[in-house]
Amino acid sequence: MVFSNEISVLEVGSSKPRFALAAERRPISLNTARCRLTLPVLGVALFLFGCTKRESIVVVDDWWNVDYAKAGCEMRAHSGNPCFGDPVAEVRDFEERLGTSFATDPSCRGVVLATFNGPVGQSSSAASKAGWQLMLDFAMGEGSQYWSMVHRTGDNHYTTGQGNPSEIAHSICAVVNHTGGSVR
C-alpha cells in the first residue's frame, strides 16, 4: 500500500510552526503513485531528448574547389588565355567571404559550416559528421560562382545555383533549414 504525507498550513498568528507535516498518513491509489512518479520522469526525458535539435553541418569541399580552379586554369592556358593570379588564393578568399556571409546571415541559425581540405589537409573536425557537401565550380576572376550541394545522408538531395558569397550562404541555409519550398 502507498501512503501520502500532507503538508498543512497553520494559522499565521499561532505560536506553532507555520508549516507542519500532518501526523496522519492516508493511503493513495497505486495509479496515483505511478502518475506522480511517471510525470516528472517523462518531463525530464522530454527536456533532455525531445527539445534538442541536432545542428546541420554543411562542409565546404575545399579540395574539390581548389582542384576545379586549377584544372580550369590549365584548360585556359592550353587555349592561349591563361589565368592571372593564384587559383588557390582566389578560391580560399572566396571561401572566407562565404564563411563571413554565412556567419552574419540570420537564416543560417542552427547550421554549422565546416571545411574539408582533402585527405592530407587539416580539415575541420565537424567535416566528418557533415550531412551536406558544398562544392564550387570555381572560375578565376568571377565574382559569381556556380555551386552544387548534395545531402549525403539518405535521399542524396541535390541542389545547384549561382551567386556571390552572400547569395550562396543564404541559399544553402534556406535549403538546409527547410525555409524554402520542398523539392521532390
N, C-alpha and C positions, 0 to 999 in steps of 0.2 A: 504494500500500500504506500502511496506517495502522499506526503504531507506538505502543507504550505504554511509558512510563517507570515504573519501580517505585521505591518508597521502601523502603529496608531499615533495620531497627533493628539496631544493633551492640550488642555486649555492654556492660554498664554499666561494668565495670572496665577496659575497654580505653582506651588513650590516644588512640584515633581518635575523631572526632566521633560523637555518639550516633545521628544520622540522616544518611544519605548517599543520594544518588541513585545507583542502580545504573548501572554503566557500560554494561551491555548493554541494547540496545533489542530488544524482541521484537515481532513482528507480531501484531496482533489483527484479528479479522474486521471487515468493513465493517458488518455488522449490530450488532456490539457498539459500534462507534464511533457509529453512528446512535442507538443506545439511550442511550449516555452523554450525547449532545447533546440528544436529544428529551426525556428525563425532566426535566432541570432547566428547560427552556423551558416544558414543559407545566405543571410545578409553579408557576412564576411566573405563567403565564397564568391558572391556576385561582385563585391567590391574588388577583390583581388584578381579575379579572372574574367569576369564579364564586362568590365568597364574599360579595360585597356585595349587600345588598338595598336597593332604592330605597325611600326613605321615602314613605309615602302622605300626601297632602295633602288635608285637609278645609277647604273655605273656607266661613266663616260669611257668608252673604249679608246684610250689614247694610242694604244698600239696600232689599232686599225687606222685611226685618224692620221697619224704620222706617216704610216706606210702608204696610205692613199695619196697624201700630199706629195710624198717623194716620188711615187710612181707617176703622178700627174706631171711633175716637173721633168722627169726623164722623157716622157712622151712628147712634151712640148719642146725639149732640147733636140730630139730627133727630127722634129718638124721645122726646126730653124727658129723657134720662138721660145727661147729659154726663160726660165723663171729668174727673177731678180730677188735676192734675199734668201734667207734661210727658211725652208719649209717647216722645219721642226719648231723654230722660234715663233713663226706665224701661227702655227696650229696651237701651240701652248698659250700664246697670247689670247687667241680666240676662246680657248677653253677656260682661261682665267676670267675673261669678261662674262662668259656663260655662267661661271660659278658665282660671280658678283650679282648678276641679274637674278639668278636662282635664289640667292640668299636674301635679296631685297623684295622679291615678289610674294605678296601675301597668299597667292593661290598655291604656293609651294609648301605651305604649312603641313607638317606630317610626312614630308618626303625628304629623304637623305640623298645627297649627290656624292657619289664616290668615284674614284678613278682606278682604271686598270691599265697598268703600264707594260703589260706583257709578261711572259714567263720569267724573265730575268730582271725586270724592273721592280722598283719599290712601289707596290700598289697599296691602296687603302685597304685596311682590314675589313671594311664593310663590303668591298667589291666581291668577295666570295659568297656573300649572302644576298646579293642583288637579285631582284626578280625582274628587273628591266635593264636592257642593254641599249645604250645610245651610241650611234655611230654617225660621224660626219663624212660626207663625200667632199672633202676639203679641196677647194680650188684657190690657189695662191692669188692674192691681190683682190679678192672679192669680199665685200662686207656682209653679203648674204650667202649662206651656205645651205646646201641640201643636207637633210638629216633623215635618219630612219631609226626607229626604236622597236624592239621586239620584247614581248613579255615572255620570259624564259621559263615560266612555271605553268604547266598545264596547257593552256589554249594557244600558245605561241602567237598571240595577238600582235599584229604588225601595223605600225603607223609611220607615215612619212610626212615631210614638209620642207619648207624653205624659210629661212629668216635670219635676222641678226641675232646676237646672243639673247637679248631681251625677249624677242618673239619666240625663240626656241624654248627658253626656260618656261615661259607662260604656257605654251602649247603642251610641252611634256608634262607639266604639273596638272593641267586640265585632264589629260588622258589618264595619268596615274591616280589622281584623286577622284576620278569619275564626275567631274563638274561639268563636263560637256555631255553630248548625247551618247547613245550606245551604238556601236558599230558591230554588226553581226554578219 
